[in-house]
Amino acid sequence: MVNNQAPVDLLTYWNAMQKSFLPDNTDPGFIELIEVYQATDIEFPHLKAISLAQWALESGWGLSDLAQQCDNYAGMKWRSVMRPYGTPRAYTDWQGKEDPYVKFRDKAAFIEGYWDRFDLISAYDGWRDHTDTPDKWIEFIGPIWLGMSAPHNKKYINKVKQLYRTRTKFVIYPKKDTFVI
């Protein structure tokens, strides 16, 4: 039997499939963020999908005002070390508290600032020692990021892990020249 079907471009197939793992109401800006992130080299590429899960949780898949107005998908408050990536912007959070948050120049600056933050803020000292797996990494940075009680921190980490396991690990893939099956 001869197969007359054209060969399937795996990357094209993956691009079509990845959208099925996103909620229907995912903001187009978040989809653009995914595209920029996929094209961005980072030191720990195996952590892309879990960090994307954190951003999805923090920004409601890009639907938060902070994400849409400031390209801030992670709820990052302003610190002077963020100056190379953006500017301070007053923002009222979900608790009704107004604080300065980072208004990033663009999505690329958000990604760069997000990863550089771990080296720039002393609370994250030692984070590189926890990069073996996505779980170890989020279990280390999650409680520092959220900064709430132990039960709240654990709930946050579990939500990020759930998004990672059920959605974002299917959205981020290797670059085209490294795509293998």
C-alpha positions as CSV (number, residue, x, y, z in Angstrom):
1,M,0.0,0.0,0.0
2,V,1.3,3.4,-1.0
3,N,0.7,6.4,1.2
4,N,-0.1,9.4,-1.1
5,Q,-0.4,11.9,1.8
6,A,2.0,14.8,1.9
7,P,4.4,14.7,4.8
8,V,3.3,16.6,7.9
9,D,5.6,19.4,9.0
10,L,5.8,18.6,12.7
11,L,6.4,22.2,13.7
12,T,3.3,23.4,11.9
13,Y,1.3,20.6,13.5
14,W,2.6,21.5,16.9
15,N,1.7,25.2,16.4
16,A,-1.9,24.2,15.6
17,M,-2.1,21.8,18.6
18,Q,-0.6,24.1,21.1
19,K,-3.5,26.5,20.9
20,S,-5.9,23.7,22.0
21,F,-4.1,23.8,25.4
22,L,-4.9,27.5,25.9
23,P,-8.2,28.7,27.4
24,D,-10.6,30.1,24.8
25,N,-10.4,33.5,26.3
26,T,-6.6,33.8,26.3
27,D,-5.7,37.4,25.6
28,P,-4.0,37.9,22.2
29,G,-1.2,39.7,24.0
30,F,-0.5,36.5,26.0
31,I,-0.3,34.5,22.8
32,E,2.2,37.1,21.5
33,L,4.2,36.7,24.8
34,I,4.3,32.9,24.1
35,E,5.7,33.6,20.6
36,V,8.3,36.0,21.9
37,Y,9.3,33.6,24.7
38,Q,9.7,30.7,22.3
39,A,12.1,32.7,20.3
40,T,14.1,33.9,23.4
41,D,17.1,32.0,24.6
42,I,17.2,31.6,28.4
43,E,19.8,30.0,30.6
44,F,17.4,27.2,31.8
45,P,15.1,26.4,28.8
46,H,13.5,23.5,30.6
47,L,12.0,26.1,33.0
48,K,10.1,28.0,30.2
49,A,6.9,26.0,30.5
50,I,6.7,26.3,34.4
51,S,7.5,30.0,34.3
52,L,4.8,30.4,31.6
53,A,2.4,28.6,34.0
54,Q,3.2,31.2,36.7
55,W,2.6,34.0,34.3
56,A,-0.7,32.5,33.2
57,L,-1.8,32.3,36.8
58,E,-0.6,35.8,37.8
59,S,-2.1,37.5,34.7
60,G,-5.2,35.4,34.1
61,W,-3.8,34.3,30.7
62,G,-3.0,37.9,30.0
63,L,-6.5,39.3,30.9
64,S,-5.3,41.4,33.9
65,D,-5.1,45.1,33.5
66,L,-1.5,44.9,34.6
67,A,-0.6,42.5,31.8
68,Q,-2.6,44.5,29.2
69,Q,-1.4,48.0,30.2
70,C,2.1,47.3,31.4
71,D,3.3,44.0,29.7
72,N,3.7,42.8,33.3
73,Y,2.5,39.2,33.3
74,A,3.9,38.2,36.7
75,G,2.6,41.0,39.0
76,M,6.1,42.4,39.6
77,K,6.2,45.3,41.9
78,W,8.6,48.1,41.1
79,R,12.2,48.0,42.4
80,S,14.9,50.2,41.2
81,V,16.8,47.2,39.9
82,M,14.0,46.9,37.2
83,R,15.0,50.3,35.7
84,P,16.7,48.8,32.7
85,Y,13.5,47.0,31.8
86,G,10.8,49.5,32.4
87,T,9.4,52.3,34.6
88,P,7.3,52.5,37.8
89,R,3.5,52.7,37.3
90,A,0.9,53.0,40.1
91,Y,-1.4,50.0,40.1
92,T,-4.2,48.9,42.4
93,D,-3.9,45.2,43.1
94,W,-6.7,42.6,43.9
95,Q,-6.6,43.6,47.6
96,G,-7.3,47.2,46.7
97,K,-3.8,48.3,47.6
98,E,-2.0,50.8,45.3
99,D,1.7,50.2,44.8
100,P,4.2,50.9,42.1
101,Y,4.5,48.0,39.7
102,V,6.8,47.6,36.7
103,K,5.6,48.9,33.4
104,F,7.8,47.0,31.0
105,R,9.1,48.5,27.7
106,D,7.8,45.4,25.9
107,K,7.4,41.7,26.2
108,A,11.0,41.0,25.5
109,A,12.0,43.4,28.4
110,F,9.5,41.6,30.6
111,I,11.1,38.2,29.9
112,E,14.6,39.6,30.5
113,G,13.6,41.4,33.6
114,Y,11.7,38.4,35.0
115,W,14.8,36.2,34.8
116,D,17.3,38.8,35.8
117,R,15.2,39.6,38.9
118,F,16.3,36.3,40.5
119,D,20.0,37.5,40.4
120,L,19.2,41.1,41.4
121,I,17.0,40.6,44.4
122,S,18.8,38.9,47.4
123,A,15.7,37.0,48.6
124,Y,16.3,34.7,45.7
125,D,19.9,33.9,46.5
126,G,20.6,30.3,45.7
127,W,17.8,29.9,43.1
128,R,20.2,28.3,40.6
129,D,20.7,25.4,43.0
130,H,17.0,24.6,42.4
131,T,16.9,24.5,38.6
132,D,17.2,20.7,38.2
133,T,13.5,20.3,37.6
134,P,10.5,22.6,37.1
135,D,9.0,21.3,40.3
136,K,12.1,22.0,42.4
137,W,12.4,25.5,40.9
138,I,8.8,26.6,41.5
139,E,8.9,25.1,45.0
140,F,11.9,27.3,45.8
141,I,10.9,30.6,44.1
142,G,7.1,30.3,44.6
143,P,7.0,31.1,48.4
144,I,9.5,34.0,47.9
145,W,7.4,35.3,45.0
146,L,4.1,35.1,46.8
147,G,5.4,35.9,50.3
148,M,2.3,34.8,52.1
149,S,1.6,32.1,54.8
150,A,2.9,28.6,54.2
151,P,-0.6,27.3,53.3
152,H,-1.2,30.1,50.8
153,N,2.3,29.5,49.3
154,K,1.6,25.8,49.0
155,K,-1.7,26.4,47.2
156,Y,0.0,28.9,44.9
157,I,2.7,26.4,44.0
158,N,0.2,23.7,43.4
159,K,-1.8,25.9,41.1
160,V,1.3,26.7,39.0
161,K,2.2,23.0,38.9
162,Q,-1.3,22.1,37.7
163,L,-1.2,24.7,34.9
164,Y,2.2,23.4,33.9
165,R,1.2,19.8,33.8
166,T,-2.2,20.3,32.1
167,R,-1.5,23.2,29.8
168,T,1.8,25.1,29.4
169,K,4.2,22.2,29.0
170,F,2.2,21.5,25.8
171,V,2.5,25.1,24.6
172,I,6.3,25.8,24.8
173,Y,8.5,23.6,22.6
174,P,12.1,23.5,21.5
175,K,13.3,25.7,18.7
176,K,12.8,24.5,15.2
177,D,16.4,23.2,14.8
178,T,16.1,21.2,17.9
179,F,12.5,19.8,17.4
180,V,12.7,16.0,17.5
181,I,10.4,13.2,18.2
